[in-house]
Each structure stands twice: as C-alpha cells, then as structure tokens.
C-alpha cells in the first residue's frame, strides 16, 4: 500500500474518502473499510469542532495529518499492550490498522531527497553560519510539513552550514 498523489488538490481528506468508497465497494466489513470509517468519523468530529470555532471549511489538511499521526500512535501503544498480555491476534489487527493509516501520511524526507531539500533551503536563505540553523529548520518544516524528522534534518543542516 503505497502513498498516492500528494498534490495540493489531492488532500489527505480526499484520499481517505476515495479509499473509503473503494474499500466499502470491495469489502464493507473488511479491516480497511472499518479503519477508514473511523478516520472519516474522526475527521467529521474535528470539522464540527472547527466550525464551532468559526472555521467554516472545517479542519485543514494539517489537522487531518495530526489526527492520523495520533491514531497511529494509539495503535502502536495498543499493539504493545496486546503483545504483553498475549493477545497476538488483537496486536496483529492493530498493526494492520496502523499500516492503513500510515499509507495516508506523507513519507518523511530521507537520504538524498533530504540533502537536496536542505541545500535548497540553505541557498535560498543564503545561510552560511551555524546561527542560521534555526531559520533553516523553520523553513524546512514550513516547506515540507509533516515530512521532516528534526533530528535527521538538524544533522543535515549542520553539515550543510559547516
């Protein structure tokens, strides 16, 4: 289950809803359909909260990404607890749900792609000293939301600036 198109017009919300329709058409009682229904309900709940705060369009893509990250973390904890208590079947189900949820999250920048992004930011900001590291990190996180591991990116920025 790879990640599909992540262009701005194709938001996480759109991809989840399309995948839910397909999953329900294929197997309405399957784990994929059940997991995506949970995500859909959680998104609607967040939309209601956002509208109550004056955001008429509902929650934005960043909020949906955070929601998915929270749901993945919850399943990691549950899977560990199930493993510890000997409930292997339940742990496997949690891991399956985790994989489904992770397929909608943006893949983190790593390796050459991270180096290329760091070089572009350093050049665009004309950063030359370590004191520019904060600006570079902030710019990286704004250009690639949800895709930057701060530890790895920090090391890459430090190498680029030294």
N, C-alpha and C positions, 0 to 999 in steps of 0.2 A: 504494500500500500504506500505508494509514493505520494509526494505532495503534488498537487495540481497547480495550475496557473495562479500566480500571486500578484497579478497586476492590480493597480488601484481599483479598477472597475470590478474586479473579481474579489470581493472581500471574503474574509473568513466566514462571516454570516451567510453569504450567498453560497459558498462552497458547502457549508454544513447543511443548508436547506435543500440543495440539489442532491447531495448524497443521501439525505434522509428520504427524499421522494424515491430515489432509486432503491435504497435498502428496503423500504416498505413494499415496493413493487416486487422485489426479488424474494424477500422472506420477512414478512411483517413481524414475526416473533423471534427473529434471529438476534444475536447479540449486537450486531452493527445497528440495526434499526432501534433496538431498545436504548443503546448508548446515545445515539443521535437524538432520540426523543428527549432524553434527559438534558442534553445540551440545548435543544430547542426550547424546552420549558425554562431552563435557567436564563437563556437569552431574553425570553419574554418577560420574566420576572425582573431582570435588570432594566429592560425597556420601560416597564411600569414605574420603577424607581426613578429612572432618568426623566421621564415625562413629569413626574411629580416635582422634580427639581427644575422644570422649565425647559428641558431639552426635548423639543417636540419630535425630533427624528429618532429618539431612543438612544441607546448606548452605542458608542462608536466602536470601530474595529479594535482599537487598543484595549477597550474594556472587555471585548469578547475574547481577545488573546489572553488577558489576565484570567478571565473565567476558566478558559481551557487549561491554563497552567495550574490553577488551583485544583481543578478536577483531577489532573494528572497526579499532583502531589498527594491528594486524598487517596487515590488508588494505590500509590506506592506504599503509603502507611498501612492501608488495609491489607495489601498483599503480604507485607512483612508480618503483620499480626496473625493473618490466617496461616502463614507458614509456621510461625512459632507455636500455634495451637494445633497444628497437624491437619488443618483443613485445606489440603492441597488443591482440591477441585475449586474451592472458592478463591484461592490465591491465583490460580490459573485464569479464572474468569476476570478477576481484577486486572491482571496483566494484559489480557485481550482488550479490555476496555481502554486501558492505558495506551496501547498501540493505536487504537482507533482515534483517540483524542489527539495523540501526538502527530498523527498524519495531517492534521489541520493546522498545526503550529508551524511558523516559519523555521526553516532549518538554520541553525547557527552558522555564522561565518567561521570558517576554519582554514588553516593552511594557506595556500596561495591566494585564495579569494580574500582572506582577512588581510594578508600582506598588501594586496593591491588596494583594498579599501583604506588601509592605514596610510599608504603612500599618497593616495589621492587627497585625503584629509590634511595630511601634513603639508603637501604642496599648496592646496587651496588656502590654508590658513597662514602659509609662509612661516610655519613654526620651525624654530631652529634650536631651542633650548629646552631643557627638562621642565622649566617653569611653564612652558606651553602645553604640558601634558594634560592638564585639566580641560583646557579648551578643546584639545584634540579628542579626548574621551567623550566630552559632551556632544561634540559634532558627530562623532561616530554613532553614538546612541540615538541622536535625532535622525540621522540618515538611514540607519538600519535598526528600527525599533524592534525589540524582542529577539534580535539575532546576534547580539554582542555578548559574549562572555567576558565580563570585565577583567578577570584575571589574565586570561589569554591575550585580550586586546591591549591591556596595560603593558604587558611584556613586549608586544609588537610595537606599540607606540614608543616605548622607551628605546628599543633597538633602532627605530627609525630616527629618533632625535639625537642619539649619541653619535 
